[in-house]
């Protein structure tokens, strides 16, 4: 069975602080895909990143960076120098593709960035 | 390029009624997915349509059904509404160029069952 765990329910930081959102996944499949989405108060899920199981390179996009470690089944997301506009719920998701193609979401982490 | 659109934005129904939710995918996308985001239950996969066919279904009762039209837009129908069906229903679309392609989401339809 596949599962995604986001142990941090809520995180509150002050603007300009760095913050890391944790994501741990479970799957027996050797081919799988990991995603991060952002859900601002408006409700629409915004795609941030997709990573396949064969690519363990870390990725940086502006203030965002992702650390994928198969050895610990983790796909953590770091925001550097956080801003108030980063306040949202962040979801980590897993897909094993093929016949299912569905996204299995974690329960999300609510990030509040205080000015 | 227009994103995924959904209508209506809000829908209020009473228990036992039927609800119809609509979704238009991003131009060029052939797959449409439906997810339910209910309070306390998180985001749950409902249905996946591709090329007009239902490809996969989540753990939901048969009164949740849908279809995909030749233009790839989709409808989600919920029959015999129950109070616990109150949720944000999100539609997403993706292209078919690769496995587990990223899904792009619409703004959602908030369904309230009274």
Interface residues (C-beta under 8 A of the other chain):
Chain A: X31 X32 X33 X35 X37 X42 X43 X44 X45 X46 X47 X50 X52 X91 X95 X96 X97 X98 X99 X100 X101 X102 X103 X104 X105 X106 X107 X108
Chain B: X31 X33 X35 X42 X43 X45 X48 X55 X56 X58 X88 X90 X92 X94 X99 X100 X101 X102 X103 X104 X105 X106 X107 X108 X110
